[in-house]
């Protein structure tokens, strides 16, 4: 039904993207804590990261379902 190898590859890519997003969250929190960015800039960047995280996690869930990892 689905090419399991391509699904696995895409899952690996998405897992790597998820880790990058987590690191970006950490860096953003550091910048906020250190006063490098304003509160408004922080909120804007955090919102974008959150949206990206939701998209990636949703896609991971979809691919796991398709691959039968439920």
N, CA, C and O atoms as a Tripos MOL2 file, in Angstrom:
@<TRIPOS>MOLECULE
protein
  280   279    70     0     0
PROTEIN
NO_CHARGES

@<TRIPOS>ATOM
      1 N           0.8300   -1.1870    0.0000 N.3       1 UNK1
      2 CA          0.0000    0.0000    0.0000 C.3       1 UNK1
      3 C           0.8790    1.2560    0.0000 C.2       1 UNK1
      4 O           0.7210    2.1260   -0.8570 O.2       1 UNK1
      5 N           1.8030    1.3500    0.9610 N.am      2 UNK2
      6 CA          2.7320    2.4760    1.0200 C.3       2 UNK2
      7 C           4.1470    1.9340    0.9140 C.2       2 UNK2
      8 O           4.4240    0.8200    1.3570 O.2       2 UNK2
      9 N           5.0220    2.7010    0.3430 N.am      3 UNK3
     10 CA          6.4280    2.3390    0.2730 C.3       3 UNK3
     11 C           7.0300    2.5490    1.6550 C.2       3 UNK3
     12 O           7.2840    3.6840    2.0600 O.2       3 UNK3
     13 N           7.2570    1.4600    2.3790 N.am      4 UNK4
     14 CA          7.6930    1.5690    3.7700 C.3       4 UNK4
     15 C           9.0540    2.2440    3.9150 C.2       4 UNK4
     16 O           9.2960    2.9430    4.8990 O.2       4 UNK4
     17 N           9.9250    2.0450    2.9630 N.am      5 UNK5
     18 CA         11.2470    2.6780    3.0490 C.3       5 UNK5
     19 C          11.1420    4.2000    2.9330 C.2       5 UNK5
     20 O          11.8110    4.9280    3.6650 O.2       5 UNK5
     21 N          10.3140    4.6700    2.0240 N.am      6 UNK6
     22 CA         10.1720    6.1210    1.8840 C.3       6 UNK6
     23 C           9.4590    6.7130    3.0950 C.2       6 UNK6
     24 O           9.7610    7.8350    3.5030 O.2       6 UNK6
     25 N           8.5190    5.9720    3.6720 N.am      7 UNK7
     26 CA          7.8430    6.4300    4.8850 C.3       7 UNK7
     27 C           8.8510    6.5120    6.0290 C.2       7 UNK7
     28 O           8.8550    7.4800    6.7900 O.2       7 UNK7
     29 N           9.7000    5.4990    6.1500 N.am      8 UNK8
     30 CA         10.7260    5.5020    7.2050 C.3       8 UNK8
     31 C          11.6800    6.6800    7.0350 C.2       8 UNK8
     32 O          12.0190    7.3580    8.0050 O.2       8 UNK8
     33 N          12.1060    6.9170    5.8110 N.am      9 UNK9
     34 CA         13.0170    8.0430    5.5360 C.3       9 UNK9
     35 C          12.3730    9.3660    5.9050 C.2       9 UNK9
     36 O          13.0000   10.2180    6.5350 O.2       9 UNK9
     37 N          11.1170    9.5360    5.5090 N.am     10 UNK10
     38 CA         10.4070   10.7760    5.8070 C.3      10 UNK10
     39 C          10.2210   10.9300    7.3160 C.2      10 UNK10
     40 O          10.3450   12.0340    7.8460 O.2      10 UNK10
     41 N           9.9250    9.8340    8.0070 N.am     11 UNK11
     42 CA          9.8040    9.8890    9.4660 C.3      11 UNK11
     43 C          11.1130   10.3260   10.1100 C.2      11 UNK11
     44 O          11.1160   11.1330   11.0390 O.2      11 UNK11
     45 N          12.2190    9.7940    9.6170 N.am     12 UNK12
     46 CA         13.5320   10.1800   10.1480 C.3      12 UNK12
     47 C          13.7750   11.6750    9.9250 C.2      12 UNK12
     48 O          14.2530   12.3720   10.8200 O.2      12 UNK12
     49 N          13.4460   12.1560    8.7360 N.am     13 UNK13
     50 CA         13.6110   13.5880    8.4340 C.3      13 UNK13
     51 C          12.7610   14.4440    9.3740 C.2      13 UNK13
     52 O          13.2190   15.4680    9.8820 O.2      13 UNK13
     53 N          11.5310   14.0150    9.5960 N.am     14 UNK14
     54 CA         10.6370   14.7760   10.4610 C.3      14 UNK14
     55 C          11.1050   14.7370   11.9180 C.2      14 UNK14
     56 O          10.9880   15.7320   12.6330 O.2      14 UNK14
     57 N          11.6270   13.6020   12.3550 N.am     15 UNK15
     58 CA         12.1620   13.5070   13.7140 C.3      15 UNK15
     59 C          13.3550   14.4500   13.8780 C.2      15 UNK15
     60 O          13.5070   15.0830   14.9230 O.2      15 UNK15
     61 N          14.1960   14.5450   12.8520 N.am     16 UNK16
     62 CA         15.3230   15.4800   12.8860 C.3      16 UNK16
     63 C          14.8200   16.9210   12.9280 C.2      16 UNK16
     64 O          15.3680   17.7530   13.6520 O.2      16 UNK16
     65 N          13.7820   17.2130   12.1550 N.am     17 UNK17
     66 CA         13.1950   18.5500   12.1630 C.3      17 UNK17
     67 C          12.6300   18.8710   13.5430 C.2      17 UNK17
     68 O          12.7780   19.9890   14.0360 O.2      17 UNK17
     69 N          11.9830   17.8880   14.1610 N.am     18 UNK18
     70 CA         11.4440   18.0810   15.5050 C.3      18 UNK18
     71 C          12.5650   18.4480   16.4800 C.2      18 UNK18
     72 O          12.3990   19.3450   17.3080 O.2      18 UNK18
     73 N          13.6970   17.7620   16.3850 N.am     19 UNK19
     74 CA         14.8370   18.0580   17.2560 C.3      19 UNK19
     75 C          15.3920   19.4570   17.0000 C.2      19 UNK19
     76 O          15.7820   20.1560   17.9350 O.2      19 UNK19
     77 N          15.4280   19.8620   15.7260 N.am     20 UNK20
     78 CA         15.8850   21.2210   15.3960 C.3      20 UNK20
     79 C          14.9570   22.2680   16.0030 C.2      20 UNK20
     80 O          15.4150   23.2900   16.5140 O.2      20 UNK20
     81 N          13.6690   22.0120   15.9460 N.am     21 UNK21
     82 CA         12.6970   22.9400   16.5150 C.3      21 UNK21
     83 C          12.8880   23.0400   18.0270 C.2      21 UNK21
     84 O          12.8380   24.1360   18.5860 O.2      21 UNK21
     85 N          13.1020   21.9230   18.6800 N.am     22 UNK22
     86 CA         13.3350   21.9290   20.1270 C.3      22 UNK22
     87 C          14.5620   22.7690   20.4570 C.2      22 UNK22
     88 O          14.5500   23.5500   21.4090 O.2      22 UNK22
     89 N          15.6180   22.6080   19.6710 N.am     23 UNK23
     90 CA         16.8260   23.4080   19.8860 C.3      23 UNK23
     91 C          16.5630   24.8960   19.6580 C.2      23 UNK23
     92 O          17.0770   25.7430   20.3880 O.2      23 UNK23
     93 N          15.7600   25.2060   18.6410 N.am     24 UNK24
     94 CA         15.4120   26.6000   18.3760 C.3      24 UNK24
     95 C          14.6280   27.1930   19.5440 C.2      24 UNK24
     96 O          14.8340   28.3510   19.9080 O.2      24 UNK24
     97 N          13.7220   26.3950   20.1360 N.am     25 UNK25
     98 CA         12.9900   26.8450   21.3130 C.3      25 UNK25
     99 C          13.9580   27.1820   22.4480 C.2      25 UNK25
    100 O          13.8220   28.2140   23.1060 O.2      25 UNK25
    101 N          14.9270   26.3070   22.6660 N.am     26 UNK26
    102 CA         15.9060   26.5290   23.7350 C.3      26 UNK26
    103 C          16.7010   27.8070   23.4970 C.2      26 UNK26
    104 O          16.9010   28.6020   24.4160 O.2      26 UNK26
    105 N          17.1540   28.0020   22.2620 N.am     27 UNK27
    106 CA         17.9200   29.2050   21.9270 C.3      27 UNK27
    107 C          17.0660   30.4560   22.0870 C.2      27 UNK27
    108 O          17.5420   31.4870   22.5630 O.2      27 UNK27
    109 N          15.8130   30.3580   21.6880 N.am     28 UNK28
    110 CA         14.9080   31.4950   21.8130 C.3      28 UNK28
    111 C          14.7060   31.8560   23.2850 C.2      28 UNK28
    112 O          14.7080   33.0320   23.6490 O.2      28 UNK28
    113 N          14.5340   30.8460   24.1190 N.am     29 UNK29
    114 CA         14.3670   31.0870   25.5540 C.3      29 UNK29
    115 C          15.6190   31.7510   26.1350 C.2      29 UNK29
    116 O          15.5160   32.6480   26.9720 O.2      29 UNK29
    117 N          16.7900   31.3130   25.6950 N.am     30 UNK30
    118 CA         18.0400   31.9240   26.1620 C.3      30 UNK30
    119 C          18.1080   33.3940   25.7600 C.2      30 UNK30
    120 O          18.4740   34.2490   26.5670 O.2      30 UNK30
    121 N          17.7560   33.6830   24.5130 N.am     31 UNK31
    122 CA         17.7780   35.0720   24.0360 C.3      31 UNK31
    123 C          16.8230   35.9410   24.8540 C.2      31 UNK31
    124 O          17.1300   37.0880   25.1790 O.2      31 UNK31
    125 N          15.6770   35.3820   25.1730 N.am     32 UNK32
    126 CA         14.7070   36.1370   25.9800 C.3      32 UNK32
    127 C          15.2590   36.3680   27.3830 C.2      32 UNK32
    128 O          15.2110   37.4810   27.9070 O.2      32 UNK32
    129 N          15.7760   35.3140   27.9740 N.am     33 UNK33
    130 CA         16.3170   35.4090   29.3300 C.3      33 UNK33
    131 C          17.4600   36.4120   29.4180 C.2      33 UNK33
    132 O          17.5770   37.1610   30.3880 O.2      33 UNK33
    133 N          18.3040   36.4110   28.3800 N.am     34 UNK34
    134 CA         19.4660   37.3000   28.3540 C.3      34 UNK34
    135 C          19.1360   38.7120   27.8870 C.2      34 UNK34
    136 O          20.0090   39.5800   27.8700 O.2      34 UNK34
    137 N          17.8890   38.9480   27.5090 N.am     35 UNK35
    138 CA         17.4660   40.2780   27.0830 C.3      35 UNK35
    139 C          17.9290   40.6560   25.6900 C.2      35 UNK35
    140 O          17.9690   41.8370   25.3470 O.2      35 UNK35
    141 N          18.2780   39.6620   24.8860 N.am     36 UNK36
    142 CA         18.7500   39.9080   23.5200 C.3      36 UNK36
    143 C          17.6020   40.3140   22.6010 C.2      36 UNK36
    144 O          17.7900   41.0870   21.6620 O.2      36 UNK36
    145 N          16.4080   39.7830   22.8820 N.am     37 UNK37
    146 CA         15.2440   40.1080   22.0610 C.3      37 UNK37
    147 C          14.1450   40.6800   22.9490 C.2      37 UNK37
    148 O          14.1010   40.4210   24.1510 O.2      37 UNK37
    149 N          13.2650   41.4560   22.3400 N.am     38 UNK38
    150 CA         12.1440   42.0490   23.0720 C.3      38 UNK38
    151 C          11.0710   40.9860   23.3150 C.2      38 UNK38
    152 O          11.0730   39.9210   22.6980 O.2      38 UNK38
    153 N          10.1740   41.3030   24.2130 N.am     39 UNK39
    154 CA          9.0620   40.3900   24.5090 C.3      39 UNK39
    155 C           8.1770   40.1840   23.2810 C.2      39 UNK39
    156 O           7.7120   39.0740   23.0250 O.2      39 UNK39
    157 N           7.9490   41.2450   22.5320 N.am     40 UNK40
    158 CA          7.1310   41.1300   21.3170 C.3      40 UNK40
    159 C           7.7960   40.2250   20.2860 C.2      40 UNK40
    160 O           7.1520   39.3640   19.6870 O.2      40 UNK40
    161 N           9.0930   40.4360   20.0920 N.am     41 UNK41
    162 CA          9.8330   39.6040   19.1360 C.3      41 UNK41
    163 C           9.8380   38.1500   19.5970 C.2      41 UNK41
    164 O           9.6940   37.2330   18.7880 O.2      41 UNK41
    165 N          10.0030   37.9480   20.9010 N.am     42 UNK42
    166 CA          9.9740   36.5990   21.4660 C.3      42 UNK42
    167 C           8.6360   35.9170   21.1680 C.2      42 UNK42
    168 O           8.6010   34.7840   20.6880 O.2      42 UNK42
    169 N           7.5420   36.6190   21.4570 N.am     43 UNK43
    170 CA          6.2180   36.0320   21.2360 C.3      43 UNK43
    171 C           5.9860   35.6890   19.7710 C.2      43 UNK43
    172 O           5.4290   34.6400   19.4470 O.2      43 UNK43
    173 N           6.4190   36.5840   18.8920 N.am     44 UNK44
    174 CA          6.2480   36.3440   17.4530 C.3      44 UNK44
    175 C           7.0310   35.1150   17.0040 C.2      44 UNK44
    176 O           6.4960   34.2620   16.2960 O.2      44 UNK44
    177 N           8.2860   35.0210   17.4110 N.am     45 UNK45
    178 CA          9.1210   33.8770   17.0150 C.3      45 UNK45
    179 C           8.6230   32.5850   17.6510 C.2      45 UNK45
    180 O           8.6290   31.5310   17.0150 O.2      45 UNK45
    181 N           8.1940   32.6680   18.9020 N.am     46 UNK46
    182 CA          7.6770   31.4830   19.5790 C.3      46 UNK46
    183 C           6.4190   30.9790   18.8660 C.2      46 UNK46
    184 O           6.2460   29.7750   18.6810 O.2      46 UNK46
    185 N           5.5560   31.8950   18.4740 N.am     47 UNK47
    186 CA          4.3370   31.5060   17.7660 C.3      47 UNK47
    187 C           4.6780   30.7540   16.4810 C.2      47 UNK47
    188 O           4.0920   29.7110   16.1910 O.2      47 UNK47
    189 N           5.6310   31.2890   15.7120 N.am     48 UNK48
    190 CA          6.0270   30.6250   14.4610 C.3      48 UNK48
    191 C           6.6080   29.2460   14.7320 C.2      48 UNK48
    192 O           6.3140   28.2920   14.0110 O.2      48 UNK48
    193 N           7.4360   29.1350   15.7730 N.am     49 UNK49
    194 CA          8.0100   27.8380   16.1260 C.3      49 UNK49
    195 C           6.9240   26.8550   16.5540 C.2      49 UNK49
    196 O           6.9590   25.6820   16.1820 O.2      49 UNK49
    197 N           5.9740   27.3310   17.3260 N.am     50 UNK50
    198 CA          4.8770   26.4700   17.7640 C.3      50 UNK50
    199 C           4.0770   25.9540   16.5800 C.2      50 UNK50
    200 O           3.7190   24.7770   16.5340 O.2      50 UNK50
    201 N           3.7970   26.8250   15.6260 N.am     51 UNK51
    202 CA          3.0540   26.4030   14.4260 C.3      51 UNK51
    203 C           3.8350   25.3330   13.6620 C.2      51 UNK51
    204 O           3.2700   24.3300   13.2240 O.2      51 UNK51
    205 N           5.1430   25.5630   13.5080 N.am     52 UNK52
    206 CA          5.9770   24.5870   12.8170 C.3      52 UNK52
    207 C           6.0040   23.2610   13.5720 C.2      52 UNK52
    208 O           5.9360   22.1920   12.9660 O.2      52 UNK52
    209 N           6.1030   23.3380   14.8830 N.am     53 UNK53
    210 CA          6.1390   22.1240   15.7050 C.3      53 UNK53
    211 C           4.8430   21.3280   15.5440 C.2      53 UNK53
    212 O           4.8750   20.1040   15.4190 O.2      53 UNK53
    213 N           3.7150   22.0180   15.5490 N.am     54 UNK54
    214 CA          2.4250   21.3430   15.3930 C.3      54 UNK54
    215 C           2.3530   20.6630   14.0260 C.2      54 UNK54
    216 O           1.8990   19.5230   13.9220 O.2      54 UNK54
    217 N           2.7900   21.3460   12.9990 N.am     55 UNK55
    218 CA          2.7680   20.7610   11.6540 C.3      55 UNK55
    219 C           3.6370   19.5040   11.5810 C.2      55 UNK55
    220 O           3.2290   18.4840   11.0260 O.2      55 UNK55
    221 N           4.8350   19.5950   12.1480 N.am     56 UNK56
    222 CA          5.7590   18.4540   12.1090 C.3      56 UNK56
    223 C           5.1890   17.2860   12.9100 C.2      56 UNK56
    224 O           5.2070   16.1470   12.4430 O.2      56 UNK56
    225 N           4.6890   17.5580   14.1020 N.am     57 UNK57
    226 CA          4.1460   16.4800   14.9360 C.3      57 UNK57
    227 C           2.9150   15.8530   14.3000 C.2      57 UNK57
    228 O           2.7100   14.6430   14.4030 O.2      57 UNK57
    229 N           2.1020   16.6580   13.6500 N.am     58 UNK58
    230 CA          0.9260   16.1340   12.9610 C.3      58 UNK58
    231 C           1.3450   15.2120   11.8180 C.2      58 UNK58
    232 O           0.7750   14.1370   11.6290 O.2      58 UNK58
    233 N           2.3290   15.6420   11.0760 N.am     59 UNK59
    234 CA          2.8110   14.8270    9.9520 C.3      59 UNK59
    235 C           3.4410   13.5270   10.4470 C.2      59 UNK59
    236 O           3.2650   12.4780    9.8280 O.2      59 UNK59
    237 N           4.1730   13.5930   11.5570 N.am     60 UNK60
    238 CA          4.7540   12.3800   12.1390 C.3      60 UNK60
    239 C           3.6420   11.4030   12.5200 C.2      60 UNK60
    240 O           3.7360   10.2100   12.2310 O.2      60 UNK60
    241 N           2.5970   11.9040   13.1640 N.am     61 UNK61
    242 CA          1.4770   11.0490   13.5560 C.3      61 UNK61
    243 C           0.8170   10.4090   12.3370 C.2      61 UNK61
    244 O           0.4760    9.2270   12.3590 O.2      61 UNK61
    245 N           0.6420   11.1900   11.2820 N.am     62 UNK62
    246 CA          0.0340   10.6610   10.0630 C.3      62 UNK62
    247 C           0.8830    9.5420    9.4610 C.2      62 UNK62
    248 O           0.3710    8.4860    9.0890 O.2      62 UNK62
    249 N           2.1930    9.7970    9.3720 N.am     63 UNK63
    250 CA          3.0620    8.7910    8.7650 C.3      63 UNK63
    251 C           3.1620    7.5320    9.6170 C.2      63 UNK63
    252 O           3.2170    6.4250    9.0820 O.2      63 UNK63
    253 N           3.1860    7.6900   10.9220 N.am     64 UNK64
    254 CA          3.2090    6.5050   11.8040 C.3      64 UNK64
    255 C           1.9420    5.6830   11.6180 C.2      64 UNK64
    256 O           1.9920    4.4530   11.5910 O.2      64 UNK64
    257 N           0.8260    6.3520   11.4920 N.am     65 UNK65
    258 CA         -0.4230    5.6540   11.2560 C.3      65 UNK65
    259 C          -0.3710    4.8970    9.9310 C.2      65 UNK65
    260 O          -0.7290    3.7210    9.8580 O.2      65 UNK65
    261 N           0.0810    5.5900    8.8840 N.am     66 UNK66
    262 CA          0.1630    4.9580    7.5600 C.3      66 UNK66
    263 C           1.1250    3.7750    7.5760 C.2      66 UNK66
    264 O           0.9040    2.7820    6.8820 O.2      66 UNK66
    265 N           2.1770    3.8770    8.3570 N.am     67 UNK67
    266 CA          3.1640    2.8070    8.4060 C.3      67 UNK67
    267 C           2.7580    1.6940    9.3570 C.2      67 UNK67
    268 O           3.4260    0.6620    9.4290 O.2      67 UNK67
    269 N           1.6640    1.8970   10.0900 N.am     68 UNK68
    270 CA          1.1930    0.8690   10.9900 C.3      68 UNK68
    271 C           1.8760    0.8710   12.3430 C.2      68 UNK68
    272 O           1.9360   -0.1630   13.0080 O.2      68 UNK68
    273 N           2.3930    2.0210   12.7620 N.am     69 UNK69
    274 CA          3.0870    2.1210   14.0460 C.3      69 UNK69
    275 C           2.1650    2.4640   15.1960 C.2      69 UNK69
    276 O           2.6330    2.7320   16.3030 O.2      69 UNK69
    277 N           0.8780    2.4620   14.9610 N.am     70 UNK70
    278 CA         -0.0760    2.9090   15.9850 C.3      70 UNK70
    279 C          -0.0530    1.9920   17.1720 C.2      70 UNK70
    280 O          -0.7900    2.2090   18.1340 O.2      70 UNK70
@<TRIPOS>BOND
     1     1     2 1
     2     2     3 1
     3     3     4 2
     4     3     5 am
     5     5     6 1
     6     6     7 1
     7     7     8 2
     8     7     9 am
     9     9    10 1
    10    10    11 1
    11    11    12 2
    12    11    13 am
    13    13    14 1
    14    14    15 1
    15    15    16 2
    16    15    17 am
    17    17    18 1
    18    18    19 1
    19    19    20 2
    20    19    21 am
    21    21    22 1
    22    22    23 1
    23    23    24 2
    24    23    25 am
    25    25    26 1
    26    26    27 1
    27    27    28 2
    28    27    29 am
    29    29    30 1
    30    30    31 1
    31    31    32 2
    32    31    33 am
    33    33    34 1
    34    34    35 1
    35    35    36 2
    36    35    37 am
    37    37    38 1
    38    38    39 1
    39    39    40 2
    40    39    41 am
    41    41    42 1
    42    42    43 1
    43    43    44 2
    44    43    45 am
    45    45    46 1
    46    46    47 1
    47    47    48 2
    48    47    49 am
    49    49    50 1
    50    50    51 1
    51    51    52 2
    52    51    53 am
    53    53    54 1
    54    54    55 1
    55    55    56 2
    56    55    57 am
    57    57    58 1
    58    58    59 1
    59    59    60 2
    60    59    61 am
    61    61    62 1
    62    62    63 1
    63    63    64 2
    64    63    65 am
    65    65    66 1
    66    66    67 1
    67    67    68 2
    68    67    69 am
    69    69    70 1
    70    70    71 1
    71    71    72 2
    72    71    73 am
    73    73    74 1
    74    74    75 1
    75    75    76 2
    76    75    77 am
    77    77    78 1
    78    78    79 1
    79    79    80 2
    80    79    81 am
    81    81    82 1
    82    82    83 1
    83    83    84 2
    84    83    85 am
    85    85    86 1
    86    86    87 1
    87    87    88 2
    88    87    89 am
    89    89    90 1
    90    90    91 1
    91    91    92 2
    92    91    93 am
    93    93    94 1
    94    94    95 1
    95    95    96 2
    96    95    97 am
    97    97    98 1
    98    98    99 1
    99    99   100 2
   100    99   101 am
   101   101   102 1
   102   102   103 1
   103   103   104 2
   104   103   105 am
   105   105   106 1
   106   106   107 1
   107   107   108 2
   108   107   109 am
   109   109   110 1
   110   110   111 1
   111   111   112 2
   112   111   113 am
   113   113   114 1
   114   114   115 1
   115   115   116 2
   116   115   117 am
   117   117   118 1
   118   118   119 1
   119   119   120 2
   120   119   121 am
   121   121   122 1
   122   122   123 1
   123   123   124 2
   124   123   125 am
   125   125   126 1
   126   126   127 1
   127   127   128 2
   128   127   129 am
   129   129   130 1
   130   130   131 1
   131   131   132 2
   132   131   133 am
   133   133   134 1
   134   134   135 1
   135   135   136 2
   136   135   137 am
   137   137   138 1
   138   138   139 1
   139   139   140 2
   140   139   141 am
   141   141   142 1
   142   142   143 1
   143   143   144 2
   144   143   145 am
   145   145   146 1
   146   146   147 1
   147   147   148 2
   148   147   149 am
   149   149   150 1
   150   150   151 1
   151   151   152 2
   152   151   153 am
   153   153   154 1
   154   154   155 1
   155   155   156 2
   156   155   157 am
   157   157   158 1
   158   158   159 1
   159   159   160 2
   160   159   161 am
   161   161   162 1
   162   162   163 1
   163   163   164 2
   164   163   165 am
   165   165   166 1
   166   166   167 1
   167   167   168 2
   168   167   169 am
   169   169   170 1
   170   170   171 1
   171   171   172 2
   172   171   173 am
   173   173   174 1
   174   174   175 1
   175   175   176 2
   176   175   177 am
   177   177   178 1
   178   178   179 1
   179   179   180 2
   180   179   181 am
   181   181   182 1
   182   182   183 1
   183   183   184 2
   184   183   185 am
   185   185   186 1
   186   186   187 1
   187   187   188 2
   188   187   189 am
   189   189   190 1
   190   190   191 1
   191   191   192 2
   192   191   193 am
   193   193   194 1
   194   194   195 1
   195   195   196 2
   196   195   197 am
   197   197   198 1
   198   198   199 1
   199   199   200 2
   200   199   201 am
   201   201   202 1
   202   202   203 1
   203   203   204 2
   204   203   205 am
   205   205   206 1
   206   206   207 1
   207   207   208 2
   208   207   209 am
   209   209   210 1
   210   210   211 1
   211   211   212 2
   212   211   213 am
   213   213   214 1
   214   214   215 1
   215   215   216 2
   216   215   217 am
   217   217   218 1
   218   218   219 1
   219   219   220 2
   220   219   221 am
   221   221   222 1
   222   222   223 1
   223   223   224 2
   224   223   225 am
   225   225   226 1
   226   226   227 1
   227   227   228 2
   228   227   229 am
   229   229   230 1
   230   230   231 1
   231   231   232 2
   232   231   233 am
   233   233   234 1
   234   234   235 1
   235   235   236 2
   236   235   237 am
   237   237   238 1
   238   238   239 1
   239   239   240 2
   240   239   241 am
   241   241   242 1
   242   242   243 1
   243   243   244 2
   244   243   245 am
   245   245   246 1
   246   246   247 1
   247   247   248 2
   248   247   249 am
   249   249   250 1
   250   250   251 1
   251   251   252 2
   252   251   253 am
   253   253   254 1
   254   254   255 1
   255   255   256 2
   256   255   257 am
   257   257   258 1
   258   258   259 1
   259   259   260 2
   260   259   261 am
   261   261   262 1
   262   262   263 1
   263   263   264 2
   264   263   265 am
   265   265   266 1
   266   266   267 1
   267   267   268 2
   268   267   269 am
   269   269   270 1
   270   270   271 1
   271   271   272 2
   272   271   273 am
   273   273   274 1
   274   274   275 1
   275   275   276 2
   276   275   277 am
   277   277   278 1
   278   278   279 1
   279   279   280 2
@<TRIPOS>SUBSTRUCTURE
     1 UNK1         2 RESIDUE 1 A UNK
     2 UNK2         6 RESIDUE 1 A UNK
     3 UNK3        10 RESIDUE 1 A UNK
     4 UNK4        14 RESIDUE 1 A UNK
     5 UNK5        18 RESIDUE 1 A UNK
     6 UNK6        22 RESIDUE 1 A UNK
     7 UNK7        26 RESIDUE 1 A UNK
     8 UNK8        30 RESIDUE 1 A UNK
     9 UNK9        34 RESIDUE 1 A UNK
    10 UNK10       38 RESIDUE 1 A UNK
    11 UNK11       42 RESIDUE 1 A UNK
    12 UNK12       46 RESIDUE 1 A UNK
    13 UNK13       50 RESIDUE 1 A UNK
    14 UNK14       54 RESIDUE 1 A UNK
    15 UNK15       58 RESIDUE 1 A UNK
    16 UNK16       62 RESIDUE 1 A UNK
    17 UNK17       66 RESIDUE 1 A UNK
    18 UNK18       70 RESIDUE 1 A UNK
    19 UNK19       74 RESIDUE 1 A UNK
    20 UNK20       78 RESIDUE 1 A UNK
    21 UNK21       82 RESIDUE 1 A UNK
    22 UNK22       86 RESIDUE 1 A UNK
    23 UNK23       90 RESIDUE 1 A UNK
    24 UNK24       94 RESIDUE 1 A UNK
    25 UNK25       98 RESIDUE 1 A UNK
    26 UNK26      102 RESIDUE 1 A UNK
    27 UNK27      106 RESIDUE 1 A UNK
    28 UNK28      110 RESIDUE 1 A UNK
    29 UNK29      114 RESIDUE 1 A UNK
    30 UNK30      118 RESIDUE 1 A UNK
    31 UNK31      122 RESIDUE 1 A UNK
    32 UNK32      126 RESIDUE 1 A UNK
    33 UNK33      130 RESIDUE 1 A UNK
    34 UNK34      134 RESIDUE 1 A UNK
    35 UNK35      138 RESIDUE 1 A UNK
    36 UNK36      142 RESIDUE 1 A UNK
    37 UNK37      146 RESIDUE 1 A UNK
    38 UNK38      150 RESIDUE 1 A UNK
    39 UNK39      154 RESIDUE 1 A UNK
    40 UNK40      158 RESIDUE 1 A UNK
    41 UNK41      162 RESIDUE 1 A UNK
    42 UNK42      166 RESIDUE 1 A UNK
    43 UNK43      170 RESIDUE 1 A UNK
    44 UNK44      174 RESIDUE 1 A UNK
    45 UNK45      178 RESIDUE 1 A UNK
    46 UNK46      182 RESIDUE 1 A UNK
    47 UNK47      186 RESIDUE 1 A UNK
    48 UNK48      190 RESIDUE 1 A UNK
    49 UNK49      194 RESIDUE 1 A UNK
    50 UNK50      198 RESIDUE 1 A UNK
    51 UNK51      202 RESIDUE 1 A UNK
    52 UNK52      206 RESIDUE 1 A UNK
    53 UNK53      210 RESIDUE 1 A UNK
    54 UNK54      214 RESIDUE 1 A UNK
    55 UNK55      218 RESIDUE 1 A UNK
    56 UNK56      222 RESIDUE 1 A UNK
    57 UNK57      226 RESIDUE 1 A UNK
    58 UNK58      230 RESIDUE 1 A UNK
    59 UNK59      234 RESIDUE 1 A UNK
    60 UNK60      238 RESIDUE 1 A UNK
    61 UNK61      242 RESIDUE 1 A UNK
    62 UNK62      246 RESIDUE 1 A UNK
    63 UNK63      250 RESIDUE 1 A UNK
    64 UNK64      254 RESIDUE 1 A UNK
    65 UNK65      258 RESIDUE 1 A UNK
    66 UNK66      262 RESIDUE 1 A UNK
    67 UNK67      266 RESIDUE 1 A UNK
    68 UNK68      270 RESIDUE 1 A UNK
    69 UNK69      274 RESIDUE 1 A UNK
    70 UNK70      278 RESIDUE 1 A UNK
